[in-house]
Amino acid sequence: MILSGDLTIYLLSCIFCLLCFSFWKLYFCRGHLPPGPIPLPILGNLHQLKTSSMAESLKALSAKYGPVYTLHLGLRRVVILWGYDAVKEALVDQGDEFSGRGAVPAFQTVLQDFGPIFSSGSRWKEMRRFSLSTLRNFGMGRRSIEERIQEEARYLIEELKNTKEFPFDPTLHLSNAASNVTCSVIFGKRFDYQDKDFLDLLGMINEAAALSSSLSGQLYSMYTDILEYLPGPHKEIHGVLRCLEKFVEKRVKMNQETLDPKSPRDFIDCFLIKMEEDKDNPETEFYMSQLVKSVLSLFMAGTETVSTTLRHALLLLIKYPEIEARVVAEIDNVIGRLRTPSIEDRNQMPYTDAVIHEIQRFSDIIPLGVPHMVMRDTNFRGFTLPKGTEVYPILSSVLQDPTQFTDPDIFTPERFLDEHGNFKKSDAFMPFSAEMFSCPGSSIGFTPISVTNWKEAESTKNSKHGVCPNKMPKLC
């Protein structure tokens, strides 16, 4: 009985201390931050957000507090940027100040501050520069990226022909194709669509995406300081990521054993060659941990969102058959039915190019973007953001900004064409963030893993393609 009473007093004391800390952090550590809704202790502003429609909730708050406002996601205080002007001013005009990476605890526990996606500062610049140059100039190897995409397209067409024109779900086919392009570029190898190891890899990627976006994953992101020390489903993603990490380590070892510095086969070879060149540089960013985690982050990023975009494209073309007919006519006129498309055809196909851009804008598959962090005390629109402040540039608010896109809720490819029918760029086209921060593989389809709503995440987690790490003995 005495022990039970002592435990109750202890728990109450912990709760009281936590409430005091939360109150102190919320009300006395604000500095001169932008205004925002009044948070509650512990909960922050969660009671004012709809988890099934986060973008709409943020839009409603921006209407009240302006395009730049402070929001508390549990114990996490962030600054929200809403609309093209605010996002551009931060990521383009003051890009260096906003170049830090905000916390993504579900992934960073394993990936840490490595690679071109999760690192910050000078390391991020170095890894991004190397990744961009390697992915863009891959012609120095045996095969260019374009050839790898063309090859995978042929495999995909054959796989689709096997359906014998019966109705089918294209989800797995598109996921296989998207991931195989990534595998070919990073690992120098594509996998057969029925390969068990390959299907296990896709299962792990889907599982990681689902876990990070699930309710437990989101709570872990908001209450990391507490949940980091507690067991629960929020830590399941760590096991999945470590399985993927072991697979990458095996592939790196295989590359090391067969490396020809004069003929790099893939991204791993290019990194290994750079490691050898910098081996005597004590400040180099090219070492084994950096390689493994860079490959892992690119591998994960190059699968789920690409196939999601392709599925959106199919749905939109089905819904708008007149647009589909114009695309097919342009393809027949420029490419025909007897040869493989190439990148040179793009300049002669402005309408198809416009449709692709409008699909990415309209689909808006990464609505919340990825969190940034200011690298130093930063003055922004009359406010002071202390060093380390997390900033969320909401990409959905840019792609749906009515000042940049007339009638943004309507699917209109013509918005990317000028009066002469030529393709027209838009500075507000940011499906991969602003150019300085866009994903290194955006030019070939790589995108960061999207943060979906919790209901969709749970649906993905429970699908037949979601596989738990303990079901993959070969890879783990």
N, C-alpha and C positions, 0 to 999 in steps of 0.2 A: 504494500500500500504506500509506504514511504517512497519507494523507488518510483512508483507510478506518479506520485505527486511531484517529485523532483524532475521527472521527465517532462511533465506538463509545464512546469515553471520554466524549464530550459527552452522548450519549444516556443512558449509565449515570448520569452526574452529574445529569441532569434527573430521572431516575426516583428517584434517592436523595433529591434535594431535595423532590420531590413526596411521597415517603413520609414524610420528616421533617415536612413541613408538615401532612400528613394526621394524623400521630401527635400533633403538638402541638395541632391543632385539636380532635381527638377527646378527648384526655385532660386538657388543661390549660385549655380554654376552656369547660368545662361550667357553671361557676357552681354554683348549687344547683338544677339541673334535676331533673325526675322520673327515677326509675330506668328502666332499659331493658336490652336485650340488649347484650352487649359487641360493639362493631363491629370489623371488620378494617380496616387501612389501605386506602385507595382504595375498596374494595368496600363499606365500611360494614356494613349488615345485609342486603344483597341476597341473600346465600346462605341466609337464613332466610325468604325470602319466595317464594311461588309466584305467578309473574306471571299465570297463568291463573285464579287464585283469590285475588286480593289481599285481599279482605274477610275470607275465611276465615283467611288467614295473620295478619292484624291481630287477629282475634278470638282466635286461639290465643295470641298474645303478650299480649293483655290479660288472659287467664286467669292468666298467670304473673306479670305485672308490675302489674296493676291497671288501672283505667279511664283513668289518665293516665300515659303513659310516653314516654320519649325513643327515637326511632328515627333511624338514619342511612341515608338513601337515597343511596348513593354518597357524594359529598362534602357532601351536603345534610343538615343536622341539623334534625329537625322533632319537634314534640311531638304525640302522638296522643291524641285525646279519644274514648273509647269509651263508649257508652251514653247514655241520655237525661239522667241527672242531671249528668254531666260536661259534656255539650254545652250544656245549659240554663244551667248555672252560668257558663260562659264567654260564650256568645253573648247571653244574656238578662240575667243578673244583673250581669255585668261587660262588657256590650256595648261600651262606649266603649274599654276597654283592648284589646279584641280586634278593633277595627274596621279594622285595616290589612289590605291585600290581600297575600297571599303571592305568591311569584314563579310566573308561568306563562310561562316563557321562550319557548315556541313561538309564543305570541300577542303577548307584550309587546314583542318586538323591533320589531314594526310598530305595535301599538296603544299601546305605552308606558303611561304612567300617566294615561290619559284615559278618559272615559266613565263610566257608572254601574256597570260590571262590574269593570274592572281598576284603577281609581283607589283612593286611600286618603285617610284623614283628612278635612279640611274640603272638599277637592275632591270626594271621594266623596259626602259628605253633600249638597253642593250639587247635583251631577249626579243623585243618586238622588231628591232632593226634586223637582227639575224633571221628571224622567222619570215619576215616579209621578203627579204632578199632571196632566201632559199626557196620559198614557195613560188615566188614570181619568176625566178630565173632558173627553174628546174631543168631547163633544156641542157644544162651542162652535164647532166647524167645521161644514162642510156636512153631514157624516154622522157618526153615532156609531160607536164600535167595534162595538156590537151589530149595527147595520145591515150593517156590512162582513162580519161573521161570517155573518149570515143570507144575505147575497148569495152568499158563497163556498160555503155549504152547498148552495144550489140548483145552482150549477155542478157541485159534486162529485156530487150525485145524478144529474144528467144524464149525467155522465161514466160513472158506474157503470151506468146504464141501457144505455149503449152496449155493454156487455159481453154483452148478450143472454142473461144468466143462465148463461153458460159460465164454467168455472173461470178465475180470473185472480189475479195477484199484485197486491195493493192497495198495495204499498210506494210506487210512484211517484205514484199517485193521492193518497194521504194526504200525501205530501211536498209535492206541488203545492198542495194545499188549505191546509196549514199555512203554507207560505211565502207564499202569496198574501195571507193575512190580514195577515201581517207587512208585506208590500210595500204593501198598501193603507193601513195605518196610517202607515208611515214615509215611503213615496214618493208616497202618494196615488193609486196605480195598481195594479190587478191585471193579471196576464199570462194570456194564453191558454195552456192546458195543452200545446199543441204549439209554442209560441213558442220559437225556437231560443235566443235570448238568455236566456230564463227557464230553459231546461233547462241551459244553460251555467252559469248562476248556481248552480243546485242542484248541479251537478257539482262546482263549486269548493267549495261548503260541505261536501259529503260528503268531498271530497279533504282539506280542512283538518282535519276531524274525524278522518279516518283517519290522516293524517300525525302529528297531535299525539299520538295514542294508539298509534302504532306503536312498535316496539322502538327505532328510531333516535330517535324523538321523546321517548320516556321517558328514554333515555340522555342526550339533550341537556338535559333538565330536571334530571338528577342531576349532570351534569358540565359545566354551562354555562360555568364559568370556563375550561375547557380547550377544549371543542368550539366555542365561539364563534369561535375563531381558526382553525378547521380546516374545510375543505370537506367535503361529504358529503350524504347524503340527509336528515339532520336539518335542513337549511336549505331544503328544497324548499317547506315551508309558507310561507316568507317570500314567495316568488314568487306563490303562490296568494292570500295576503292582500293583496299589493300590487295584483293584478288586481282584487280586490273593492273595494279602496280607490279605484282609478281609476273604477270604475263608480259608486260613491257620490259622488265628486267631480263627475262629469258630472250626476248627478241633482240635486245641490245647486245647481250652476250654472243648470240649467233652472228650478229653483224661484226662484232669485234674479231671473231675467229676467221672471218672470210673477207675482211675489208681490203679493198684495193683503192688507195688514196687517189689514183689517177682516174678512177671511174666510179664515182659515188652513185649508189643505186637508189637512195632514198634520203629522207630527212635525217635519219639516225646516222647514216654514213657521213653526211655533211657536218653534223655536230661532232662526231668522233674525230674527223679531220681537223676541225677547229680546236678541239681539245688538245690535240697533239701540237698544233701550231702555238698554242698559248701555255704549254706545260711549264714554261719557266717564268711565267708572269704571275707573281703572287696575288695580284688583284683581279685575276681573270674571273669571269662569270661562267666559264665553260668547264664544267666538271661533271662527274657521274650523277650526282643527285639532281643537278639542274637538268641534265639530259632526260633522265627517267621521268621527272615530274613535268617537264615541258612536253614530252611525247604523250604522256597520259592526258594532260589537259587538252591538247590539240585533238587527240583521238576521240575523246568524249565529245568535244565541241563539234566535231565534224560529222556527227551521225544523226542525232535525234531531231534537231531543228531543221536540217535540210530535208529529211523525209516528211516532216510536218508541213513545210512550205510546199512541197510537191503535192501533197494530199489536198491542201487548200487550193492549189492551182487547178487540179482536176475538178474539184467541186465547183469552183467559179466558172470554169469553161462549160461544165454541164448546165449550170444555171443560165449562162448567157451564150446560147448556141450561135447567135449572130457574130459575137466576138470570136468564138472558136473558128467559125467559117472564114473570117478574114485572116486569122493567123495561119490556118491551113493553106489558104490561097497564096499567102506571101511565101510560105515554106515551099510550096510547089513551084512558084515562080523563080525563086532564088536558088534553092537547093535541089528540088526535084525529088524523085523517089529512089534514085539509083546510087546515090553517094552519101557519105557520112558528113554531117554538118561540121564546119570548122569555125574558129574564132573570126576569120576574115569575113564570114558571111554576115556578121552582126551589123556592120555599117550599112549593108544593103537591106536590112530588115527593121526599119524604124518602128513599125506598128507592133511587131512581135516583141521588140525591146521595150516598148511602152507598156505592153500587157504584162511583161515580167515585172517591171517596176511597180505597176499598179497592184499586182498580186501581192508583192512584198509589203507595199504600203497598207493595203486594205486588210491583209491577214493579220498584221501587227502581232506577230507571234512572241515577241519579247516586250510586252507592254511596259513593264517597270524598268527595263534596262538593267544594268549592273551598277552596284554602288561605287561611288568615288569617294575620295577623301582629300581634303586640302592639305598641302604639304607644309604650309606655314600660315601664320596669322594672315588672313586675307580680307581685304575690303571688297565688298560686293554689293552693289546697289544701295549704298549707304549703311550697310550692316557690317559687323565684324564677325567673321567666322574663325574661331580659334583653331590653331594647328590641330589636326586630327579629327576635325568635324566631318562626319559622314554626310555625303550629298547624294541624293537620288535624282538624276536627270530622267524624267519620265518620257521615254521614247514615244509612247502612245500619244501623249499630248502634242508631240511634234508632228507625227504622221497624220494626226486627226485635227490639226490646227486649222480652223476655218480662214484665218488670215493668210495662210499659205496654200491651202487646197480648198477650192470652192466646193461646197456640198461634199465634205469629206466622207459622209456615210454612204455615198453612192459610188459604185464601182465604175470608174470612168478612165479607161486607158488614154483617151485623147488629152488628158491634162498633161501628159508627158510628150505631146507633139506640138510643134509650132504651126503657124498658119500655112506653111508650105508642106506640112506632113513630115517634116524632119524631126528626129528625136530631140527632145528638149530636157536638159537637166534641171533639177530643183535642189537648192541648197538645203531645203527642209526634208529631203529624202534621207532619213537616218535609220534604216532598219537594223544597222549594225553599230549604232552610235555615230557621233561626229567623226569625220575622217581621221583626225589625229588619234582617236581612241577606238576606231573600228577594229573588229576582230582581225587578226593577221591573215586568216584564211578566207575573208569575206569575198575576195575576188574569185574563189573557186567554190564558195558555198559554205565554208566553215562559219559557224555562229555559236555564241555562247549558249549553254543550256538554258532554256527558257524557264521562267518562274511562272508556272501555270496556277490556276486556282486550285484550292485544296480538293474540291470534289473531283475535278478532272484527274488530279494526281492520284487520288485513291483508286479511281477507275483504272488508270494505267498500272498501278501497283498490283492490282488483283487480276489483270489480264493474263492470258495464256503465255504472253511473251515476257512477263516479269518473273525472273528466276532469282531465288535467294542464293547467297554465296555458298551455303553448305551443300548445294546441289551441283557444284561444279568442281569435283575433285581433281579433274585433269588440269585445270587452270590454277587452282589454289594449292 
